[in-house]
Amino acid sequence: MRILFELSGEHPKLPEAELAGVLDGERLRWKLHGRDRLRSTIILDVASKDASFAGRLALTKRAVGIFSIGKDLKAIAAAVYPKIRNARSFRVRCESNTVERELGALLHERGLRVKLENPEETVEVVRFRKGWAAGLGIPLDRDFEPRHPLKRPFFHPTSLRPKTARLLLNLARVKKGDRMLDPFCGAGGILIEAGLMGLKMTGRDIDDRMIEGCGKNLAHFGVNAVLECRDALSAGKGRFDAVVTDPPYGKSSTTLGLGLQDLYERFLLSASAKIRKGGRLVMMLPGEYRLRHPDFTLLGKHRIRVHKSLTRVLWVLEKD
Ligand SMILES: C[S@@+](CC[C@H](N)C(=O)[O-])C[C@H]1O[C@@H](n2cnc3c(N)ncnc32)[C@H](O)[C@@H]1O
């Protein structure tokens, strides 16, 4: 199906990298139909009739299954009508009132009933280059608020926001049933999202109070993980499809006396044995570090400005 994605403008590259990560993770074939850079929209042809994968996206504001693209509203009405002909009511939603009114009238002329409040179908019309793209909205799960760190039974200031955790997981190209490890799991910010996505998770942390708190948080959201109090630099059992993590920044969380450069590099060396060939390691560091990664290919490094004195750097690596 043809799908329009309205990407979040909060980063120049990450929304598209995330989208590719989700499609590749779900093993869906896709190709680019077109993009409108001015409006941060992209249209893809995805080899699937099921668009539920889009629900996972953290940096996409809107997704619409497209039936028609063009300037001629009569042609758009002709393409949209068969898709909603059985609906008891509909409305058109567009940034242009004129399009809403004219397309609404054209569909009404064909016998469909307009209802502005709670219609059965809402036809979404999005400006795309010099024309319009029209179709039906695809539900996205963007209600992150209930999982905000402050709303969990165990709070720790280092814990990631759910939106960021979801982004990291999507960049790791994982899908339901995959095995993932967070070796610095802390309060479980990444594990909660991973659990809700249906991954099989292992979380480790060197601090048993964090493991205990993490367990409370996971139980609160009804997700399960194998939790172990263990040093991320130690061998540990198991080989995973992905390692997704946010190692300590050395401020509120312990590093057991190791310098950050040293910790991250030793972690990268030890992580190699924990990931299957072709699996991804996605990690977020508190700034620029030059790290050796002999067993991994670096696929991307993304800088995320948090505030004036903190820019995080998100690394995406693939095991050779
Ligand atoms: C930034 S926090 C992780 C936060 C977590 N991603 C979340 O969203 O809740 C880093 C964690 O790494 C743990 N840690 C520090 N050194 C470690 C080590 N060598 N092995 C395992 N865990 C370690 C700390 O106890 C801390 O809980």
Ligand as a Chemical Component Dictionary entry (heavy atoms), coordinates in Angstrom:
data_LIG
# 
_chem_comp.id                   LIG 
_chem_comp.type                 NON-POLYMER 
_chem_comp.pdbx_formal_charge   0 
_chem_comp.three_letter_code    LIG 
# 
loop_
_chem_comp_atom.comp_id 
_chem_comp_atom.atom_id 
_chem_comp_atom.alt_atom_id 
_chem_comp_atom.type_symbol 
_chem_comp_atom.charge 
_chem_comp_atom.model_Cartn_x 
_chem_comp_atom.model_Cartn_y 
_chem_comp_atom.model_Cartn_z 
_chem_comp_atom.pdbx_ordinal 
LIG C1  C1  C 0  21.755 5.927  32.332 1  
LIG S1  S1  S 1  21.321 4.630  33.430 2  
LIG C2  C2  C 0  20.220 3.660  32.450 3  
LIG C3  C3  C 0  18.841 4.205  32.412 4  
LIG C4  C4  C 0  17.860 3.317  31.686 5  
LIG N1  N1  N 0  18.132 3.278  30.266 6  
LIG C5  C5  C 0  16.415 3.786  31.908 7  
LIG O1  O1  O 0  15.793 4.290  30.952 8  
LIG O2  O2  O -1 15.889 3.652  33.006 9  
LIG C6  C6  C 0  22.759 3.658  33.462 10 
LIG C7  C7  C 0  22.717 2.448  34.399 11 
LIG O3  O3  O 0  23.920 1.715  34.227 12 
LIG C8  C8  C 0  24.242 1.083  35.461 13 
LIG N2  N2  N 0  25.675 0.694  35.406 14 
LIG C9  C9  C 0  26.779 1.442  35.595 15 
LIG N3  N3  N 0  27.891 0.724  35.380 16 
LIG C10 C10 C 0  27.481 -0.516 35.055 17 
LIG C11 C11 C 0  28.151 -1.708 34.672 18 
LIG N4  N4  N 0  29.484 -1.759 34.623 19 
LIG N5  N5  N 0  27.409 -2.776 34.351 20 
LIG C12 C12 C 0  26.053 -2.740 34.403 21 
LIG N6  N6  N 0  25.360 -1.645 34.772 22 
LIG C13 C13 C 0  26.062 -0.542 35.061 23 
LIG C14 C14 C 0  23.875 2.114  36.501 24 
LIG O4  O4  O 0  23.611 1.494  37.743 25 
LIG C15 C15 C 0  22.628 2.765  35.876 26 
LIG O5  O5  O 0  21.461 2.172  36.409 27 
# 
loop_
_chem_comp_bond.comp_id 
_chem_comp_bond.atom_id_1 
_chem_comp_bond.atom_id_2 
_chem_comp_bond.value_order 
_chem_comp_bond.pdbx_ordinal 
LIG C1  S1  SING 1  
LIG S1  C2  SING 2  
LIG S1  C6  SING 3  
LIG C2  C3  SING 4  
LIG C3  C4  SING 5  
LIG C4  N1  SING 6  
LIG C4  C5  SING 7  
LIG C5  O1  DOUB 8  
LIG C5  O2  SING 9  
LIG C6  C7  SING 10 
LIG C7  O3  SING 11 
LIG C7  C15 SING 12 
LIG O3  C8  SING 13 
LIG C8  N2  SING 14 
LIG C8  C14 SING 15 
LIG N2  C9  SING 16 
LIG N2  C13 SING 17 
LIG C9  N3  DOUB 18 
LIG N3  C10 SING 19 
LIG C10 C11 SING 20 
LIG C10 C13 DOUB 21 
LIG C11 N4  SING 22 
LIG C11 N5  DOUB 23 
LIG N5  C12 SING 24 
LIG C12 N6  DOUB 25 
LIG N6  C13 SING 26 
LIG C14 O4  SING 27 
LIG C14 C15 SING 28 
LIG C15 O5  SING 29 
# 
